[in-house]
């Protein structure tokens, strides 16, 4: 049978409250009594429940993380970055997804009410920003990963979407590509607007504005990239490059070009965004703007855990820059 706090109290001739005070370092217990309780703890081999001790001290040493779904292609990288930091600081991670919509959020809210975690990392599920902001206002430390242009009233970690897209445009211009097709993400996302603007500005500055019929709204899926390329080929719209707002839709574009007998990069160059492991395994391997996903997750977790240890949360957003990984889909040299 396991030793309980009641066993320690009985052997030491004190109350369970006194034993708890000795364990937690709270309240006044005279030195002789405290020494006697500690001796009994050692003699019986009592190991206090870590969760109970932490709750008594007003903390759980657990970090919550709220995300839309684990099916997002880059979510694993962000999650791994966060886990690396959380575990290194001896915290646990309690993960919540919104796979079941309102039902998921009700379950999440119940864990918030139960104070099941000390602070929260968020990859914002759609429609939850106001609620998360209110949680932060009430005192729950929150750090957002991948601010989608919403500029919340609490700390966030983001990357340089506009500058990354500009880098992709400059790279294609240097490769002599004058007529790009752009397959965007959903227009409501801030990252979509930023990537569209950065890419278009670079081409406009070169005297080659992106024509409206070569700007196609997608949804970050493989099928949207494939469908966009198929449609423009069917409509005989002339393009010599594709810039897709993520690697998955870029892979769809590569498939459509291959099906149509177009050579990559000889006929059409292709650039994606994210630089997931997938990018190195497409045919041909995909040039991609590297989004520092693991670093973003780690930076957010580091800020949150540091705050729980007593440091202030960062005020301005933490920005980790993108970079371009050049591969064969644009003619690596």
C-alpha positions in Angstrom: 0.0 0.0 0.0 1.2 3.5 -0.8 2.1 5.9 2.0 -0.4 8.8 2.4 -0.2 12.2 4.0 -2.5 10.8 6.7 0.0 8.1 7.5 2.7 10.8 7.9 0.4 12.9 10.1 -0.5 10.0 12.4 3.2 8.9 12.9 4.3 12.4 13.5 1.4 13.2 15.8 0.3 16.3 13.9 -2.6 17.2 11.6 -2.6 16.7 7.8 -2.6 20.5 7.5 0.7 20.7 9.4 2.2 18.1 7.1 1.0 20.1 4.1 2.5 23.2 5.4 5.9 21.5 5.9 5.7 20.1 2.3 4.7 23.4 0.7 6.7 25.8 2.8 3.6 27.7 3.7 2.4 28.8 7.1 4.2 28.9 10.3 5.4 25.5 11.7 7.9 25.5 14.6 11.3 24.1 13.7 11.1 21.1 16.0 7.7 20.0 14.6 8.9 20.5 11.0 12.0 18.5 11.6 9.9 15.7 13.2 7.6 15.7 10.1 10.5 15.6 7.7 12.1 12.7 9.6 8.8 10.7 9.4 8.6 11.4 5.7 12.1 10.0 5.2 11.4 7.0 7.5 8.2 6.1 5.7 9.5 6.9 2.2 6.5 9.1 1.6 6.6 10.7 -1.9 4.1 13.7 -2.2 1.9 13.8 -5.3 3.6 16.4 -7.5 0.3 17.7 -8.9 -1.2 18.1 -5.4 1.9 20.0 -4.1 1.9 22.3 -7.1 -1.8 23.0 -6.8 -1.3 23.9 -3.2 1.4 26.3 -4.2 -1.0 27.9 -6.7 0.5 26.4 -9.9 0.3 23.2 -11.9 3.6 23.3 -13.9 1.4 22.5 -16.9 1.2 24.7 -20.0 -1.9 24.5 -22.1 -1.8 24.7 -25.9 -4.9 25.5 -28.1 -4.7 24.7 -31.8 -7.3 24.4 -34.6 -6.3 20.8 -35.6 -3.3 18.6 -35.9 -4.0 18.0 -39.5 -2.6 21.4 -40.6 0.6 20.5 -42.5 2.9 22.6 -40.4 1.3 22.1 -37.0 3.7 19.3 -36.0 6.7 21.6 -36.4 5.3 24.3 -34.2 4.2 21.8 -31.6 7.6 20.1 -31.5 9.3 23.5 -30.9 7.0 24.2 -28.0 7.4 20.7 -26.5 11.2 21.0 -26.7 11.1 24.1 -24.4 8.3 23.0 -22.1 9.8 19.6 -21.3 13.3 21.1 -20.8 11.8 23.3 -18.1 10.1 20.4 -16.4 6.6 21.5 -17.4 3.9 19.3 -18.9 1.8 20.2 -22.0 -1.9 19.9 -22.1 -3.0 20.0 -25.8 -6.5 21.1 -27.0 -7.8 21.0 -30.5 -11.0 22.4 -32.0 -11.9 19.3 -34.1 -15.4 19.3 -32.7 -16.1 23.0 -32.9 -18.2 24.4 -30.1 -18.1 21.1 -28.2 -14.3 21.3 -28.2 -14.3 24.9 -26.9 -16.7 24.0 -24.1 -14.3 21.3 -22.9 -11.5 23.8 -23.2 -13.4 26.3 -21.2 -14.1 23.8 -18.5 -10.3 23.2 -18.1 -9.7 26.9 -18.0 -12.3 27.1 -15.1 -10.6 24.2 -13.3 -7.2 26.0 -13.6 -5.7 23.0 -15.2 -2.7 24.9 -16.6 -0.6 27.9 -15.7 -0.4 29.6 -19.1 -1.6 29.1 -22.6 0.0 28.9 -26.1 -2.4 29.5 -28.9 -2.4 28.9 -32.7 -5.6 30.7 -33.1 -8.7 28.7 -34.1 -11.0 30.8 -36.2 -13.5 32.9 -34.2 -11.8 32.5 -30.8 -9.6 35.6 -30.6 -12.0 37.6 -28.6 -12.4 34.8 -26.0 -8.7 34.3 -25.8 -8.1 38.0 -25.4 -10.6 38.1 -22.5 -8.8 35.1 -20.8 -5.6 37.1 -21.0 -7.3 40.2 -19.6 -8.5 38.2 -16.6 -5.0 37.1 -15.8 -4.2 34.0 -17.8 -0.8 34.4 -19.4 -1.2 33.8 -23.2 1.2 33.8 -26.1 0.0 33.5 -29.7 1.9 31.7 -32.4 1.5 32.9 -35.9 -0.4 36.2 -35.6 -2.5 36.2 -38.8 -2.5 40.0 -38.9 -5.0 40.4 -36.1 -2.6 42.1 -33.8 -4.1 40.8 -30.5 -3.7 42.5 -27.2 -1.3 40.0 -25.8 2.2 38.7 -26.8 2.7 36.9 -30.1 5.4 35.3 -32.2 5.2 35.6 -36.0 7.3 35.5 -39.1 8.0 37.9 -42.0 5.3 36.8 -44.5 5.6 39.9 -46.7 9.4 39.8 -46.8 9.4 36.1 -47.5 7.0 36.5 -50.4 9.1 39.3 -51.8 12.2 37.1 -51.6 10.3 34.5 -53.7 9.4 37.2 -56.3 13.0 38.5 -56.5 14.3 34.9 -57.0 11.8 34.3 -59.8 12.6 37.6 -61.4 16.3 36.7 -61.3 15.4 33.5 -63.1 13.8 35.5 -65.8 10.2 34.6 -64.9 8.0 37.5 -66.0 4.5 36.1 -65.9 3.8 34.4 -62.5 0.6 32.6 -61.4 -0.1 33.2 -57.7 -2.1 30.6 -55.8 -3.0 32.3 -52.5 -4.5 31.2 -49.2 -7.9 32.3 -48.0 -8.2 36.1 -48.3 -9.5 36.5 -44.7 -6.1 35.5 -43.3 -3.6 38.2 -42.6 -0.7 36.0 -43.8 -2.5 35.7 -47.2 -2.7 39.4 -47.6 0.9 39.9 -46.5 2.3 37.3 -48.9 0.2 38.6 -51.8 1.3 42.2 -51.1 5.0 41.3 -50.8 5.1 39.3 -54.0 3.0 41.8 -56.0 5.1 44.8 -54.9 8.3 43.2 -56.1 6.9 42.5 -59.5 5.3 45.9 -59.7 8.7 47.5 -58.9 10.2 45.5 -61.8 7.5 47.0 -64.1 5.7 43.7 -64.3 2.5 43.9 -62.3 0.8 40.6 -61.6 -2.3 40.5 -63.9 -5.7 39.8 -62.1 -6.3 36.6 -64.1 -3.0 35.2 -62.7 -4.0 35.7 -59.0 -6.2 32.8 -57.8 -7.5 32.4 -54.3 -7.0 29.0 -52.8 -7.4 27.3 -49.4 -3.9 25.9 -48.7 -4.8 22.4 -50.0 -3.1 20.2 -52.6 -6.3 20.2 -54.7 -6.5 24.0 -54.9 -3.0 24.2 -56.4 -3.7 21.5 -58.9 -7.1 23.0 -59.8 -5.7 26.5 -60.3 -3.0 25.4 -62.7 -5.4 23.1 -64.6 -7.9 25.9 -65.0 -5.4 28.5 -66.3 -3.9 26.0 -68.7 -7.4 25.2 -70.0 -8.1 28.9 -70.3 -4.8 29.3 -72.1 -3.6 31.9 -69.7 0.1 32.4 -70.2 2.4 31.9 -67.2 6.0 30.9 -66.7 6.1 30.5 -62.8 3.8 29.6 -59.9 4.1 31.0 -56.5 1.9 29.1 -54.1 1.2 30.3 -50.5 2.1 27.0 -49.0 4.0 23.8 -50.0 0.9 21.6 -50.2 -0.8 23.8 -52.9 2.6 24.1 -54.6 2.8 20.3 -54.7 -0.7 20.3 -56.3 0.6 22.8 -58.9 3.6 20.5 -59.7 1.2 17.6 -60.2 -1.0 19.5 -62.7 2.0 20.7 -64.6 3.4 17.2 -64.8 -0.1 15.9 -66.0 -0.1 18.5 -68.7 3.4 17.7 -69.9 4.9 21.0 -68.8 8.5 20.8 -67.7 9.5 22.1 -64.3 11.5 24.4 -64.2 12.2 24.6 -68.0 8.7 25.7 -68.9 7.3 26.8 -65.5 9.2 27.4 -62.2 7.4 26.7 -58.9 7.9 28.2 -55.4 6.1 27.2 -52.3 5.9 28.6 -48.8 6.7 26.9 -45.4 9.6 24.6 -46.5 8.1 21.6 -44.8 9.9 18.2 -45.1 7.5 17.6 -48.1 9.3 20.2 -50.1 12.5 18.1 -50.4 10.5 15.1 -51.7 8.3 16.5 -54.5 9.2 15.9 -58.1 11.3 17.9 -58.7 12.3 19.1 -55.2 10.5 22.3 -54.3 12.0 25.8 -53.8 10.2 27.2 -50.8 10.2 30.1 -48.5 11.2 28.7 -45.1 8.9 29.6 -42.4 10.7 29.1 -39.0 7.9 27.0 -37.6 9.8 25.1 -34.9 11.6 28.2 -33.8 8.3 30.1 -33.5 6.8 27.4 -31.3 10.0 27.4 -29.2 10.1 31.2 -28.9 6.5 31.3 -27.8 7.0 28.6 -25.2 10.2 30.2 -23.9 8.4 33.5 -23.4 5.5 31.9 -21.6 7.6 29.7 -19.3 10.0 32.6 -18.6 7.0 34.6 -17.5 5.8 31.8 -15.2 9.3 32.0 -13.7 8.9 35.7 -13.0 10.0 37.5 -16.2 7.6 40.0 -17.9 5.9 38.9 -21.1 7.4 40.6 -24.2 5.4 43.6 -25.4 6.1 43.9 -29.1 5.6 40.8 -31.2 8.6 38.5 -31.5 9.4 38.3 -35.2 11.6 35.4 -36.6 12.5 36.0 -40.2 11.9 33.7 -43.2 14.6 32.5 -45.6 14.5 31.0 -49.1 15.5 27.4 -49.7 16.3 27.0 -53.4 15.8 23.6 -55.0 15.3 22.1 -58.5 11.8 23.5 -59.1 13.3 26.8 -60.0 16.6 25.6 -61.4 18.9 25.3 -58.3 22.4 26.6 -58.9 
